[in-house]
Amino acid sequence: MRKVNKPWGYEEIWAETPDYVGKILHINKGHKLSLQYHEVKEETLRVLSGTLEVIYAKTVDNRTISVILQEGDVFHVKPYMVHRFCATQGTDVDVIEVSTNHLDDVVRIEDDYIR
């Protein structure tokens, strides 16, 4: 297992193979990941704790909408689906993510941390 510090919290990568990656995202209260999409990467998330706001659009050309997820809720991200994960509901958030192994496949649209 390895921990990767991020400006919004951290990732704990607990599984990594040529086919898939498993990680836990810890998003600090009041922080959010970049608004982004992936060209190849596909991921499924399950909220472990806290309240997660997901801002998403089905494609790059669609308008974004927001959904609130609670502990146990699941969300699936397909390639080219614009998305952003946010801990904006007053709590830290822990999310388990299982994805294809394309960790560098990130196209950022907006980023609070200027990356």
DRENDO-277418 format. One record per residue (C-alpha): residue number from 0; x, y, z. Coordinates in steps of 0.05 Angstrom, whole numbers, padded with zeros to 5 digits. Example, Ala and Ser with C-alpha at 12.3 -4.5 7.8 and 13.67 -1.06 7.14 Angstrom:
BEGIN
  nr     xx     yy     zz
   0  00246 -00090  00156
   1  00273 -00021  00143
END
This chain:
BEGIN
  nr     xx     yy     zz
   0  00000  00000  00000
   1  00025  00070 -00015
   2 -00001  00138  00004
   3 -00001  00195 -00045
   4 -00011  00264 -00015
   5 -00056  00311 -00054
   6 -00074  00385 -00043
   7 -00146  00362 -00027
   8 -00126  00304  00019
   9 -00093  00239 -00001
  10 -00100  00173 -00038
  11 -00082  00105 -00009
  12 -00069  00057 -00066
  13 -00082 -00012 -00037
  14 -00083 -00053 -00101
  15 -00048 -00043 -00168
  16 -00043 -00092 -00225
  17 -00036 -00085 -00301
  18 -00113 -00088 -00305
  19 -00141 -00050 -00245
  20 -00125 -00004 -00186
  21 -00159  00000 -00118
  22 -00152  00062 -00076
  23 -00183  00101 -00020
  24 -00192  00175 -00031
  25 -00193  00219  00031
  26 -00221  00288  00014
  27 -00213  00340  00068
  28 -00275  00380  00088
  29 -00285  00440  00042
  30 -00240  00413 -00013
  31 -00253  00384 -00082
  32 -00217  00348 -00137
  33 -00208  00380 -00205
  34 -00265  00381 -00255
  35 -00239  00328 -00303
  36 -00251  00271 -00350
  37 -00212  00209 -00373
  38 -00203  00186 -00445
  39 -00195  00112 -00426
  40 -00199  00104 -00351
  41 -00264  00078 -00321
  42 -00277  00079 -00246
  43 -00330  00059 -00196
  44 -00335  00092 -00127
  45 -00369  00075 -00062
  46 -00374  00126 -00006
  47 -00344  00096  00058
  48 -00357  00157  00103
  49 -00381  00228  00099
  50 -00424  00262  00048
  51 -00397  00267 -00023
  52 -00421  00317 -00074
  53 -00409  00293 -00145
  54 -00413  00344 -00201
  55 -00417  00310 -00269
  56 -00439  00312 -00341
  57 -00447  00251 -00385
  58 -00401  00280 -00439
  59 -00353  00339 -00446
  60 -00407  00378 -00484
  61 -00463  00370 -00432
  62 -00481  00415 -00374
  63 -00458  00392 -00305
  64 -00507  00371 -00251
  65 -00497  00355 -00178
  66 -00516  00294 -00137
  67 -00505  00282 -00063
  68 -00480  00213 -00042
  69 -00482  00184  00028
  70 -00445  00125  00060
  71 -00456  00063  00018
  72 -00477  00099 -00045
  73 -00442  00080 -00110
  74 -00424  00122 -00172
  75 -00396  00098 -00239
  76 -00351  00142 -00283
  77 -00344  00123 -00357
  78 -00292  00151 -00405
  79 -00306  00223 -00426
  80 -00355  00233 -00369
  81 -00337  00300 -00337
  82 -00335  00295 -00261
  83 -00312  00327 -00196
  84 -00314  00298 -00126
  85 -00326  00347 -00069
  86 -00326  00347  00007
  87 -00369  00410  00008
  88 -00425  00384  00053
  89 -00389  00397  00120
  90 -00351  00332  00129
  91 -00286  00297  00108
  92 -00302  00243  00058
  93 -00272  00174  00048
  94 -00287  00139 -00018
  95 -00264  00072 -00044
  96 -00248  00073 -00118
  97 -00235  00014 -00164
  98 -00213  00033 -00234
  99 -00176  00011 -00296
 100 -00101  00021 -00290
 101 -00094  00087 -00327
 102 -00072  00132 -00270
 103 -00043  00187 -00315
 104 -00106  00192 -00358
 105 -00132  00258 -00329
 106 -00155  00317 -00371
 107 -00167  00375 -00323
 108 -00220  00427 -00342
 109 -00218  00467 -00276
 110 -00171  00459 -00217
 111 -00171  00499 -00151
 112 -00098  00480 -00141
 113 -00072  00503 -00210
 114 -00042  00437 -00232
END
